[in-house]
Amino acid sequence: MTENLLIPLPGFTLPVDFPSRIGFIDLVDHQLRKLRATGHFVPPRFFGYYFQSRVPIGVGGSWTVTLDDARPVSLLPDLLERVTRGKYRIVGRGPTIPPDFLLVHDRRDGACWLWTFQEGLRFVESAEPMLGGRGGEEAPKLSGP
């Protein structure tokens, strides 16, 4: 599928704390501790969810996490199948074949939509945009600690 499609899901929402409920944030924090990183994972506004051979995967910022196949995340494929009447899938057809769509979740208001997989993945992996500097010019990018 080469088209960039964004499919609204009116009335289909997830709780704003869904990434916490399904263990995404704890899994990333655990990995950060293993890496001896200081600080705490600050969840991005947008998360993406898909399934690879019925294994749930969550994406938020630069983190991709294999989630436990338990409720409530395990319910997503069937719920979306019902909502879209089987037209759109977030489950890959095999272990190496990505799904057609990614479920994108906005933690600000719980809204969800489907986006073609590659475009949706790029979106949820991207960082929040930087605010412009004075007079609308781009703010300087800083490097280092």
Backbone as a chain_set.jsonl record, in Angstrom:
{"seq": "MTENLLIPLPGFTLPVDFPSRIGFIDLVDHQLRKLRATGHFVPPRFFGYYFQSRVPIGVGGSWTVTLDDARPVSLLPDLLERVTRGKYRIVGRGPTIPPDFLLVHDRRDGACWLWTFQEGLRFVESAEPMLGGRGGEEAPKLSGP", "coords": {"N": [[0.853, -1.163, 0.0], [0.803, 2.072, -1.036], [-0.375, 4.5, -0.677], [-0.918, 7.382, 1.365], [-2.855, 7.281, 3.947], [-5.14, 8.638, 6.236], [-7.288, 7.749, 8.637], [-10.111, 8.7, 10.266], [-11.483, 7.867, 13.48], [-14.198, 8.32, 14.679], [-15.594, 8.668, 17.891], [-14.19, 6.498, 18.867], [-12.097, 6.1, 21.403], [-9.228, 6.078, 23.562], [-8.196, 5.713, 26.964], [-6.512, 8.545, 28.408], [-4.343, 7.834, 29.923], [-3.551, 5.423, 28.877], [-1.013, 4.353, 27.852], [0.366, 4.012, 30.279], [-1.332, 2.247, 31.661], [-1.095, -0.107, 30.183], [1.466, -0.841, 30.604], [3.582, 0.242, 29.125], [5.125, 2.543, 29.838], [6.336, 1.752, 32.251], [7.917, -0.373, 31.283], [9.743, 0.988, 29.632], [10.982, 2.676, 31.505], [12.161, 0.709, 33.111], [14.035, -0.349, 31.31], [15.617, 1.92, 30.956], [16.743, 2.128, 33.534], [18.277, -0.22, 33.513], [20.14, 0.548, 31.661], [21.48, 2.308, 33.101], [20.741, 4.947, 33.053], [19.962, 8.247, 34.049], [17.111, 9.856, 35.464], [13.701, 9.929, 34.222], [11.362, 8.392, 32.048], [9.682, 10.5, 29.894], [6.574, 10.567, 28.707], [5.594, 10.857, 25.282], [3.247, 12.925, 23.438], [1.843, 11.506, 21.455], [1.14, 8.111, 20.741], [1.652, 4.937, 19.157], [0.096, 1.908, 18.075], [0.31, -1.506, 17.179], [0.119, -4.875, 15.865], [2.186, -7.663, 15.615], [1.944, -10.603, 14.231], [-0.033, -11.223, 16.169], [1.267, -10.313, 18.439], [1.435, -7.672, 20.618], [2.626, -4.403, 19.932], [4.016, -1.383, 20.987], [4.623, 2.041, 20.246], [6.34, 4.942, 20.983], [7.674, 8.015, 20.652], [11.147, 7.628, 20.533], [11.053, 5.023, 21.323], [10.288, 1.608, 20.967], [8.262, -0.937, 21.962], [7.688, -4.262, 22.992], [4.698, -5.451, 24.065], [2.837, -6.933, 26.805], [0.634, -9.553, 26.005], [-2.13, -8.999, 26.962], [-5.242, -7.985, 28.477], [-5.895, -4.489, 28.611], [-4.841, -4.121, 26.039], [-4.821, -6.337, 24.338], [-7.359, -6.472, 23.339], [-7.626, -4.623, 21.316], [-7.298, -5.294, 18.403], [-9.718, -6.741, 17.785], [-11.7, -4.92, 18.583], [-11.206, -2.772, 16.815], [-11.69, -4.075, 14.431], [-14.434, -4.476, 14.596], [-15.345, -1.789, 14.771], [-14.488, -0.731, 12.318], [-15.698, -2.42, 10.608], [-14.222, -4.561, 9.646], [-12.633, -3.506, 7.633], [-10.142, -2.272, 7.98], [-6.883, -3.077, 9.265], [-4.723, -3.632, 12.067], [-3.004, -5.593, 12.465], [-0.23, -7.468, 11.582], [0.312, -9.636, 8.784], [2.084, -11.665, 9.065], [5.16, -12.771, 10.689], [7.165, -11.062, 9.751], [5.932, -9.253, 8.147], [4.651, -6.088, 8.056], [1.685, -4.524, 9.478], [-1.142, -3.097, 7.679], [-2.018, -0.714, 8.755], [-1.474, 1.668, 11.423], [-2.5, 2.193, 14.715], [-3.052, 5.272, 15.978], [-2.709, 7.169, 18.874], [-3.782, 9.896, 20.727], [-2.672, 11.312, 23.554], [-3.565, 13.608, 24.731], [-6.355, 14.049, 24.485], [-7.397, 11.533, 24.177], [-8.238, 10.758, 21.687], [-8.303, 8.726, 18.707], [-6.966, 7.45, 15.65], [-6.51, 5.855, 12.478], [-3.587, 5.303, 10.612], [-1.753, 4.942, 7.613], [0.742, 2.453, 7.783], [3.677, 3.01, 7.594], [3.784, 5.854, 7.406], [2.367, 6.6, 9.704], [4.006, 5.47, 11.661], [6.371, 6.968, 11.338], [5.335, 9.401, 12.192], [4.591, 8.999, 14.975], [7.073, 8.407, 15.986], [8.46, 10.728, 15.742], [9.811, 13.726, 17.193], [8.385, 16.217, 19.404], [7.452, 19.266, 17.841], [9.678, 22.081, 17.688], [9.291, 25.227, 19.298], [9.192, 28.364, 17.646], [11.758, 30.897, 17.462], [12.471, 34.33, 18.238], [10.364, 36.557, 16.464], [9.326, 34.589, 14.778], [11.373, 33.133, 13.687], [13.339, 30.135, 13.357], [14.003, 28.334, 16.316], [17.193, 28.072, 17.918], [19.081, 25.052, 17.667], [20.3, 23.034, 20.167], [23.145, 21.24, 21.281], [24.568, 18.59, 23.224], [24.886, 18.029, 26.853]], "CA": [[0.0, 0.0, 0.0], [1.66, 3.237, -1.137], [-1.138, 5.697, -0.337], [-0.843, 7.873, 2.737], [-4.225, 7.445, 4.389], [-5.437, 8.933, 7.625], [-8.693, 7.369, 8.794], [-10.641, 9.073, 11.583], [-12.286, 6.877, 14.193], [-15.04, 9.106, 15.59], [-16.189, 7.914, 18.988], [-13.259, 5.493, 19.373], [-11.059, 6.756, 22.189], [-8.531, 5.317, 24.588], [-7.913, 6.576, 28.12], [-5.278, 9.328, 28.237], [-3.258, 7.137, 30.609], [-3.45, 4.079, 28.301], [0.358, 3.822, 27.855], [0.687, 3.563, 31.647], [-2.171, 1.089, 31.992], [-0.657, -1.33, 29.501], [2.831, -1.131, 31.005], [4.584, 0.812, 28.23], [6.0, 3.475, 30.553], [7.15, 0.955, 33.182], [8.908, -1.13, 30.512], [10.806, 1.906, 29.199], [11.726, 3.061, 32.706], [12.987, -0.44, 33.495], [15.169, -0.399, 30.378], [16.497, 3.056, 31.278], [17.503, 1.757, 34.731], [19.279, -1.201, 33.095], [21.175, 1.289, 30.936], [22.04, 3.218, 34.105], [20.39, 6.318, 32.704], [19.305, 8.978, 35.128], [15.859, 10.471, 35.036], [12.478, 9.161, 34.045], [10.786, 8.514, 30.716], [8.591, 11.464, 29.757], [5.806, 10.07, 27.565], [5.221, 11.833, 24.263], [1.802, 13.131, 23.281], [1.263, 10.503, 20.56], [1.614, 6.736, 20.766], [1.122, 4.087, 18.103], [-0.056, 0.501, 18.457], [0.054, -2.473, 16.121], [0.372, -6.252, 16.28], [2.968, -8.468, 14.692], [1.527, -11.987, 14.505], [-0.801, -11.168, 17.423], [2.092, -9.785, 19.522], [1.218, -6.225, 20.631], [3.793, -3.533, 19.895], [3.725, 0.024, 21.232], [5.668, 2.954, 19.805], [6.195, 6.298, 21.496], [8.972, 8.675, 20.512], [12.19, 6.743, 20.008], [10.93, 3.715, 21.966], [9.382, 0.586, 20.458], [8.186, -1.884, 23.071], [6.807, -5.421, 22.892], [3.811, -5.402, 25.225], [2.206, -8.187, 27.209], [-0.616, -9.831, 25.289], [-3.157, -9.072, 28.003], [-6.204, -6.888, 28.425], [-6.817, -4.108, 27.555], [-4.239, -3.998, 24.716], [-5.161, -7.494, 23.507], [-8.698, -6.27, 22.776], [-7.613, -3.63, 20.238], [-7.61, -5.766, 17.042], [-11.134, -7.085, 17.622], [-12.479, -3.678, 18.673], [-11.055, -2.037, 15.556], [-12.37, -4.839, 13.38], [-15.864, -4.159, 14.708], [-15.573, -0.367, 14.471], [-14.263, -0.476, 10.89], [-16.382, -3.507, 9.884], [-13.225, -5.421, 9.013], [-11.994, -2.854, 6.486], [-8.767, -1.88, 8.304], [-6.244, -3.985, 10.218], [-3.462, -3.226, 12.689], [-2.299, -6.861, 12.719], [0.558, -7.91, 10.445], [-0.099, -10.942, 8.271], [3.151, -12.631, 9.362], [6.144, -12.243, 11.628], [8.008, -10.022, 9.155], [5.107, -8.374, 7.304], [3.962, -5.118, 8.917], [0.262, -4.352, 9.173], [-1.461, -2.008, 6.76], [-2.273, 0.519, 9.497], [-1.038, 1.866, 12.8], [-3.47, 2.924, 15.525], [-2.403, 6.425, 16.598], [-3.452, 7.586, 20.065], [-3.424, 11.216, 21.245], [-2.862, 11.29, 25.006], [-4.169, 14.852, 25.216], [-7.811, 13.912, 24.603], [-7.784, 10.139, 23.996], [-8.669, 10.504, 20.306], [-7.546, 7.733, 17.952], [-7.214, 7.319, 14.228], [-5.633, 4.912, 11.785], [-2.732, 5.933, 9.614], [-0.983, 3.913, 6.932], [1.752, 2.038, 8.75], [4.963, 3.722, 7.541], [3.588, 7.264, 7.711], [1.991, 6.681, 11.11], [5.191, 5.159, 12.444], [7.221, 8.166, 11.31], [4.685, 10.44, 12.992], [4.696, 8.76, 16.423], [8.488, 8.383, 16.352], [9.039, 12.066, 15.66], [9.793, 14.523, 18.427], [7.498, 17.369, 19.376], [8.086, 20.371, 17.113], [10.235, 23.146, 18.517], [8.677, 26.532, 19.138], [10.077, 29.295, 16.955], [12.427, 31.925, 18.242], [11.899, 35.665, 18.077], [9.931, 36.926, 15.116], [8.957, 33.432, 13.968], [12.528, 32.394, 13.182], [13.505, 28.85, 14.012], [14.813, 28.372, 17.527], [18.469, 27.368, 17.708], [19.165, 23.682, 18.162], [21.429, 22.906, 21.058], [23.629, 19.873, 21.446], [25.276, 18.386, 24.468], [24.039, 17.814, 28.026]], "C": [[0.899, 1.225, 0.0], [0.936, 4.533, -0.798], [-0.949, 6.072, 1.117], [-2.263, 8.185, 3.183], [-4.302, 7.708, 5.881], [-6.931, 8.71, 7.8], [-9.164, 7.76, 10.188], [-11.476, 7.94, 12.167], [-13.185, 7.62, 15.182], [-15.68, 8.219, 16.651], [-15.294, 6.829, 19.549], [-12.132, 6.224, 20.088], [-10.416, 5.748, 23.131], [-8.3, 6.254, 25.769], [-6.592, 7.327, 27.911], [-4.087, 8.66, 28.927], [-3.061, 5.708, 30.078], [-2.015, 3.547, 28.27], [0.799, 3.336, 29.241], [-0.064, 2.29, 31.993], [-1.664, -0.206, 31.389], [0.811, -1.649, 29.768], [3.926, -0.538, 30.146], [5.595, 1.642, 29.015], [6.891, 2.724, 31.54], [8.235, 0.179, 32.45], [10.06, -0.228, 30.064], [11.638, 2.345, 30.398], [12.647, 1.937, 33.182], [14.228, -0.529, 32.597], [16.139, 0.747, 30.647], [17.347, 2.753, 32.515], [18.596, 0.746, 34.386], [20.445, -0.527, 32.367], [21.899, 2.291, 31.84], [21.831, 4.683, 33.739], [19.738, 6.973, 33.912], [18.023, 9.576, 34.588], [14.758, 9.463, 34.831], [11.963, 9.407, 32.633], [9.615, 9.497, 30.736], [7.801, 11.059, 28.515], [5.491, 11.179, 26.562], [3.7, 11.966, 24.19], [1.165, 11.99, 22.482], [1.948, 9.149, 20.719], [0.993, 5.993, 19.592], [1.08, 2.65, 18.572], [-0.324, -0.333, 17.216], [0.398, -3.847, 16.663], [1.165, -6.949, 15.189], [2.704, -9.917, 15.045], [0.891, -12.093, 15.894], [0.024, -10.75, 18.641], [1.923, -8.263, 19.507], [2.534, -5.443, 20.738], [3.311, -2.103, 20.132], [4.908, 0.865, 20.81], [5.348, 4.33, 20.363], [7.539, 6.986, 21.462], [9.98, 7.696, 19.934], [12.127, 5.332, 20.603], [9.893, 2.842, 21.271], [9.425, -0.556, 21.459], [7.252, -3.037, 22.718], [6.017, -5.478, 24.194], [3.3, -6.79, 25.577], [0.888, -8.345, 26.468], [-1.729, -10.07, 26.311], [-4.119, -7.895, 27.815], [-5.612, -5.654, 29.071], [-6.205, -4.073, 26.156], [-4.629, -5.149, 23.795], [-6.528, -7.364, 22.836], [-8.701, -5.373, 21.536], [-7.922, -4.188, 18.846], [-9.092, -6.071, 16.83], [-12.023, -5.846, 17.693], [-12.406, -2.89, 17.368], [-11.718, -2.764, 14.399], [-13.868, -4.538, 13.392], [-16.152, -2.723, 14.289], [-15.454, -0.091, 12.975], [-14.932, -1.523, 9.998], [-15.406, -4.339, 9.056], [-12.455, -4.79, 7.871], [-10.511, -2.548, 6.733], [-8.209, -2.776, 9.391], [-4.97, -3.368, 10.776], [-2.64, -4.463, 13.053], [-1.561, -7.257, 11.45], [0.173, -9.326, 10.036], [0.955, -12.024, 8.512], [4.183, -11.981, 10.252], [7.022, -11.128, 11.06], [7.228, -9.055, 8.263], [4.367, -7.399, 8.201], [2.481, -5.02, 8.551], [0.061, -3.205, 8.181], [-1.554, -0.679, 7.489], [-1.701, 0.476, 10.895], [-2.149, 2.626, 13.508], [-2.704, 4.031, 16.244], [-3.307, 6.931, 17.708], [-2.896, 8.921, 20.553], [-3.714, 11.23, 22.739], [-3.514, 12.575, 25.528], [-5.674, 14.695, 25.429], [-8.312, 12.482, 24.397], [-8.202, 9.774, 22.587], [-7.745, 9.497, 19.62], [-7.897, 7.836, 16.479], [-6.246, 6.289, 13.674], [-4.84, 5.674, 10.734], [-1.982, 4.821, 8.918], [0.307, 3.694, 7.725], [3.02, 2.888, 8.725], [4.82, 5.194, 7.914], [3.223, 7.463, 9.179], [3.173, 6.424, 12.021], [6.138, 6.352, 12.484], [6.648, 9.262, 12.197], [4.876, 10.213, 14.491], [6.148, 8.677, 16.891], [9.111, 9.768, 16.361], [8.924, 12.786, 16.994], [8.771, 15.647, 18.282], [8.194, 18.49, 18.613], [8.598, 21.426, 18.09], [9.465, 24.428, 18.265], [9.682, 27.463, 18.481], [10.688, 30.303, 17.896], [11.731, 33.262, 18.047], [11.495, 35.899, 16.633], [9.625, 35.755, 14.223], [10.138, 32.671, 13.413], [12.685, 31.092, 13.96], [14.4, 28.982, 15.234], [16.106, 27.626, 17.291], [18.417, 25.97, 18.311], [20.44, 23.553, 18.979], [21.862, 21.466, 21.143], [24.367, 19.78, 22.775], [24.337, 18.265, 25.649], [23.371, 19.085, 28.506]], "O": [[1.681, 1.413, 0.932], [1.581, 5.57, -0.645], [-0.833, 5.211, 1.99], [-2.811, 9.232, 2.837], [-3.61, 7.073, 6.678], [-7.745, 9.399, 7.184], [-8.678, 7.221, 11.183], [-12.092, 7.162, 11.44], [-12.96, 7.557, 16.391], [-16.233, 7.161, 16.349], [-15.595, 6.28, 20.608], [-11.311, 6.887, 19.454], [-10.992, 4.708, 23.448], [-8.218, 7.468, 25.584], [-5.664, 6.794, 27.303], [-2.941, 8.902, 28.548], [-2.466, 4.875, 30.761], [-1.8, 2.389, 28.627], [1.529, 2.35, 29.349], [0.51, 1.358, 32.557], [-1.78, -1.272, 31.994], [1.346, -2.615, 29.224], [5.103, -0.787, 30.408], [6.802, 1.452, 28.863], [8.078, 3.028, 31.653], [9.36, 0.081, 32.942], [11.221, -0.634, 30.111], [12.866, 2.383, 30.319], [13.776, 2.188, 33.604], [15.336, -0.759, 33.082], [17.354, 0.561, 30.572], [18.533, 3.081, 32.548], [19.711, 0.837, 34.9], [21.588, -0.977, 32.449], [22.797, 3.014, 31.408], [22.645, 5.543, 34.075], [19.047, 6.32, 34.694], [17.88, 9.775, 33.381], [14.87, 8.299, 35.216], [12.113, 10.502, 32.091], [8.672, 9.333, 31.51], [8.296, 11.19, 27.396], [5.163, 12.301, 26.948], [2.969, 11.198, 24.815], [0.059, 11.557, 22.804], [3.172, 9.06, 20.817], [-0.065, 6.377, 19.094], [1.917, 2.218, 19.364], [-1.074, 0.066, 16.325], [0.903, -3.977, 17.778], [0.856, -6.841, 14.002], [3.197, -10.406, 16.062], [1.252, -12.962, 16.687], [-0.469, -10.825, 19.766], [2.229, -7.622, 18.502], [3.42, -5.78, 21.524], [2.318, -1.669, 19.547], [6.059, 0.465, 20.986], [4.228, 4.822, 20.232], [8.458, 6.581, 22.174], [9.693, 7.011, 18.953], [13.046, 4.537, 20.408], [8.769, 3.273, 21.018], [10.494, -1.081, 21.768], [6.155, -2.818, 22.204], [6.589, -5.545, 25.282], [3.326, -7.704, 24.753], [0.123, -7.391, 26.322], [-2.198, -11.194, 26.494], [-3.833, -6.945, 27.088], [-4.862, -5.794, 30.037], [-6.942, -4.004, 25.172], [-4.754, -4.951, 22.586], [-6.817, -8.071, 21.871], [-9.677, -5.364, 20.785], [-8.75, -3.602, 18.149], [-9.659, -5.697, 15.803], [-12.994, -5.735, 16.944], [-13.421, -2.399, 16.875], [-12.251, -2.13, 13.488], [-14.49, -4.369, 12.343], [-17.093, -2.468, 13.538], [-16.227, 0.692, 12.423], [-14.754, -1.513, 8.78], [-15.705, -4.761, 7.939], [-11.69, -5.479, 7.197], [-9.714, -2.564, 5.795], [-8.918, -3.189, 10.308], [-4.234, -2.678, 10.071], [-1.702, -4.388, 13.848], [-2.159, -7.373, 10.381], [-0.25, -10.122, 10.874], [0.724, -13.189, 8.188], [4.103, -10.788, 10.543], [7.568, -10.33, 11.821], [7.812, -8.137, 7.688], [3.546, -7.812, 9.019], [2.079, -5.389, 7.448], [0.986, -2.447, 7.891], [-1.217, 0.365, 6.931], [-1.476, -0.587, 11.472], [-2.682, 3.595, 12.967], [-1.803, 3.749, 17.035], [-4.511, 7.103, 17.517], [-1.692, 9.062, 20.767], [-4.873, 11.168, 23.147], [-3.969, 12.608, 26.672], [-6.209, 15.155, 26.438], [-9.518, 12.239, 24.438], [-8.492, 8.61, 22.308], [-6.553, 9.43, 19.919], [-8.994, 8.259, 16.115], [-5.281, 5.906, 14.334], [-5.357, 6.567, 10.062], [-1.605, 3.842, 9.562], [0.884, 4.637, 8.267], [3.398, 3.439, 9.759], [5.644, 5.727, 8.658], [3.715, 8.39, 9.823], [3.326, 7.089, 13.046], [6.648, 6.707, 13.547], [7.392, 9.969, 12.877], [5.28, 11.131, 15.205], [6.422, 8.859, 18.077], [10.185, 9.958, 16.933], [8.051, 12.487, 17.809], [8.348, 15.981, 17.175], [9.41, 18.648, 18.729], [8.033, 21.634, 19.164], [9.033, 24.686, 17.141], [10.883, 27.363, 18.728], [10.187, 30.531, 18.996], [10.543, 33.314, 17.728], [12.191, 35.494, 15.702], [9.657, 35.903, 13.001], [9.95, 31.662, 12.733], [12.214, 30.974, 15.091], [15.429, 29.657, 15.193], [16.128, 26.649, 16.543], [17.781, 25.747, 19.341], [21.523, 23.923, 18.527], [21.03, 20.562, 21.082], [24.739, 20.795, 23.365], [23.122, 18.383, 25.487], [22.627, 19.06, 29.486]]}, "num_chains": 1, "name": "protein.A"}
